[in-house]
Amino acid sequence: MSVSNTAGLSEDVSAPARADLLTHTIEHEIIPRLMLAHRGQPPVHTGDTLFPDIDPDDQATAAALAQQAVQPFARVLLEGDQATATLFVGALRQRGVPLNILYLHLLAPAARYLGELWDQDLCNFTDVTVAAGRLQQLLRELSQHCGHSPARQSDGRRLLLLPAPREQHTLGLLMVAEFFCRAGWEVSGGPLDTGHDPVKAVARDWFDVVGFSLAATMHVDALTQTVAAVRRASRNPHVGIVLGGPAVSYHPDLVAPVQADLLLTDAALAPETVAQFLAARRHVN
């Protein structure tokens, strides 16, 4: 099924009216069909809204609601367009789902789910790249692109964040980068920046921390060599090396052979964890 943001609306309808009608169509027709399809049930049309109003302070209910929407949202990212994806998230926000819940229980799981679809050959590189671009644009809209906004200044901490060598897709880096941005870090690199040379980057610019996301254990040897080269080339002689991603989450014992300093398993806690590590290192040095 293809998802369209036009929803059959006439071009003669005014922009505000089109937005209202489209929001209604997204919430009452498109999203229910997607969610029912994922449950293996035939489409059922109802006058009730799919997303009920909730108490923003009820974190458990908000999280459950966001989790329920993950797979349909991922399908919108793959088959819809930017406007449809924005309206999907907007429908949840209007019902009272807080921004932090959207990050942790909708956007991050959707990024992981897209990666799983790719791993299982259920969608191709182009599909995932386009969907990731839509997800990244949503993050920019929700956070006003905190890492590059003139109104938001970095506090001097700099992070280079990249996929491990030879990794093709690490969409979870979207979430990690966003949380570091929101904590005031200046973040370079990104989830789709597979061609970035970390050795040249650390030789050219000062970074407090270099982070790698490792999805497949087959790339451990290449990552180990890269980490050693980064340490040798870094302008910062005490640069921190942190690891994240599915491979190290399942195999935390990989951190020692790679000669990394820290393992990150929770995107929301990553900035605080790294800040504590740097503070402890400064105290020792």
C-alpha positions in Angstrom: 0.0 0.0 0.0 1.3 3.4 -0.9 0.8 6.4 1.3 0.2 9.8 -0.1 0.1 13.2 1.5 -2.4 14.5 -0.9 -5.2 12.2 0.3 -7.3 13.2 -2.7 -7.7 16.9 -1.7 -8.4 19.5 -4.3 -5.8 22.1 -5.1 -8.6 24.7 -4.8 -8.9 24.1 -1.0 -7.1 26.7 1.1 -3.8 25.7 2.8 -5.2 25.8 6.4 -8.2 23.8 5.3 -6.0 21.3 3.4 -3.9 20.9 6.5 -6.9 20.2 8.8 -8.4 17.7 6.3 -5.1 16.0 5.8 -4.6 15.6 9.5 -8.1 14.1 9.8 -7.4 11.7 7.0 -4.0 10.6 8.4 -5.4 9.9 11.8 -8.8 8.5 10.8 -8.0 6.5 7.7 -4.3 6.0 6.8 -2.9 5.2 10.3 -5.7 2.9 11.4 -5.3 0.9 8.1 -1.6 0.6 8.7 -1.9 -0.4 12.3 -4.7 -2.9 11.7 -2.7 -4.4 8.8 0.2 -5.0 11.2 -2.1 -6.8 13.5 -3.3 -9.1 10.7 -6.9 -7.7 10.8 -9.0 -6.3 8.0 -9.4 -2.5 7.8 -12.2 -1.2 10.0 -13.4 2.3 9.6 -14.6 4.2 12.7 -15.4 7.7 13.6 -13.2 7.5 16.7 -9.7 8.8 16.6 -6.9 6.2 16.7 -4.8 8.1 19.3 -6.8 9.0 22.4 -6.0 12.1 24.4 -3.7 11.2 27.3 -2.2 12.9 30.3 1.3 14.1 29.3 2.4 13.2 32.9 1.4 9.6 32.4 4.7 8.4 30.9 3.7 4.7 30.9 0.6 5.3 28.8 2.4 7.7 26.5 5.2 5.2 25.9 2.8 2.4 25.2 1.0 4.5 22.7 4.2 5.5 20.9 5.4 1.8 20.9 2.1 0.7 19.3 2.8 3.1 16.4 6.4 2.1 15.6 5.8 -0.2 12.7 3.1 1.8 11.0 5.3 4.9 11.4 8.2 3.1 9.8 5.9 2.2 6.9 5.0 5.8 6.5 8.7 6.7 6.4 9.3 4.1 3.7 6.1 4.6 1.6 4.9 8.1 2.4 6.6 11.5 2.2 7.9 14.1 4.6 4.5 15.8 5.2 2.8 12.5 6.0 5.5 11.5 8.5 5.3 14.9 10.1 1.6 14.7 10.5 1.9 11.2 12.0 4.2 12.5 14.7 2.0 15.6 15.1 -1.0 13.5 15.8 0.7 11.9 18.7 2.0 15.2 20.0 -1.5 16.7 19.8 -2.8 13.8 21.9 -0.3 14.6 24.7 2.7 12.4 24.0 5.8 14.3 25.3 8.8 14.9 23.1 11.1 12.7 25.1 8.7 9.8 24.8 8.6 10.3 21.0 12.4 10.2 20.8 12.8 7.1 22.9 9.7 5.0 22.1 8.8 6.0 18.5 11.7 7.5 16.6 14.5 5.4 18.0 12.6 2.1 17.7 11.5 3.1 14.1 15.2 3.6 13.2 16.1 0.2 14.6 13.1 -1.4 12.8 14.2 0.1 9.5 17.6 -1.4 10.0 16.0 -4.8 10.7 14.0 -4.6 7.5 17.2 -4.0 5.6 19.1 -6.8 7.4 16.2 -9.2 6.5 16.3 -8.0 2.8 12.7 -6.7 3.1 13.7 -3.3 1.7 16.7 -2.0 -0.2 19.4 0.5 0.4 17.6 3.3 -1.4 14.4 2.8 0.5 16.2 2.8 3.9 18.3 5.8 2.9 15.2 7.8 1.9 13.3 6.8 5.1 16.3 7.7 7.2 16.4 11.1 5.6 12.8 11.7 6.5 13.5 10.6 10.0 16.4 12.9 10.3 14.3 15.8 9.0 11.7 15.1 11.6 14.4 15.2 14.3 15.5 18.6 12.9 11.9 19.8 13.0 11.3 18.6 16.5 14.5 19.9 18.0 15.0 22.9 15.6 18.2 21.2 14.5 19.9 21.9 17.8 23.4 21.1 16.7 23.5 23.8 14.0 21.1 26.4 15.3 22.5 29.9 15.9 20.3 30.1 19.0 21.9 27.0 20.5 25.6 27.3 21.4 27.8 24.4 22.1 29.5 24.4 25.6 32.8 23.5 24.0 32.5 19.7 24.0 33.0 18.2 20.6 32.0 14.7 19.5 32.8 12.9 16.3 30.2 10.2 15.8 30.4 7.7 12.9 29.5 4.2 11.8 32.3 1.7 12.4 34.5 1.0 9.3 32.7 -1.0 6.6 29.3 -0.5 8.3 26.7 0.4 5.8 23.8 1.4 8.0 23.6 2.5 11.6 20.3 4.4 12.0 20.5 4.4 15.8 23.2 7.1 15.5 20.4 9.5 14.7 19.1 9.2 18.2 22.6 9.3 19.8 23.5 12.4 17.9 20.3 14.1 18.8 20.7 13.5 22.5 24.2 14.8 22.5 23.0 17.9 20.6 20.3 18.5 23.1 22.9 18.2 25.9 24.9 21.0 24.3 27.6 19.0 22.4 28.9 20.0 19.0 28.4 16.8 17.0 30.2 16.0 13.7 29.7 13.0 11.4 26.4 11.2 11.4 24.5 8.0 10.7 24.9 8.1 6.9 28.4 9.5 6.8 30.0 6.2 5.9 32.7 7.9 3.8 34.1 10.1 6.6 37.7 9.3 7.5 38.0 9.6 11.3 41.8 9.5 11.3 41.9 12.6 9.0 39.2 14.3 11.1 40.9 13.9 14.4 44.2 15.0 12.9 42.6 18.2 11.6 40.2 19.1 14.4 40.1 18.7 18.2 37.5 16.3 19.5 36.9 15.3 23.1 35.3 12.0 22.1 35.1 9.8 19.0 32.1 7.4 19.0 31.7 4.4 16.7 28.5 2.4 16.2 29.2 -1.3 15.5 26.4 -3.4 14.1 28.2 -6.5 12.9 31.0 -8.4 14.7 32.7 -9.2 11.4 33.9 -5.6 11.4 35.7 -5.8 14.8 39.2 -6.1 13.3 38.7 -3.1 11.1 37.4 -1.1 13.9 40.3 -2.1 16.2 42.8 -0.9 13.6 40.8 2.4 13.1 40.7 3.1 16.9 44.5 2.6 17.2 45.0 4.9 14.2 42.7 7.5 15.7 44.6 7.6 18.9 47.9 8.0 17.1 46.6 10.8 14.9 44.4 12.7 17.3 45.2 16.3 18.2 43.8 15.5 21.6 46.2 13.1 23.2 43.5 12.0 25.7 40.7 11.6 23.2 38.0 9.3 24.5 36.8 6.4 22.4 33.2 5.2 22.9 31.3 2.3 21.3 27.7 1.6 20.8 25.5 -0.3 18.4 23.9 -3.8 18.4 27.1 -5.8 18.2 28.6 -4.3 21.4 25.2 -4.3 23.2 25.1 -8.1 22.7 28.8 -8.6 23.1 30.1 -6.0 25.6 33.3 -8.0 25.9 34.3 -6.5 22.5 35.1 -3.2 24.1 38.4 -4.4 25.6 39.9 -5.9 22.4 39.0 -2.8 20.4 40.8 -0.7 23.1 37.8 1.6 23.6 37.1 3.5 26.8 33.4 3.2 27.2 30.3 1.3 26.1 27.1 3.2 25.5 23.8 1.2 25.5 21.3 3.9 26.3 21.0 6.9 23.9 19.2 9.1 26.4 21.9 8.5 29.1 24.9 8.7 26.7 25.7 12.4 27.2 25.7 12.2 30.9 27.7 8.9 30.9 30.4 10.4 28.6 30.5 13.7 30.6 31.1 11.7 33.8 33.9 9.7 32.1 35.6 12.9 30.9 35.3 14.5 34.3 36.9 11.4 35.9 39.7 11.4 33.3 40.5 15.1 33.8 40.7 14.4 37.6 43.2 11.6 37.0 45.3 13.5 34.5 
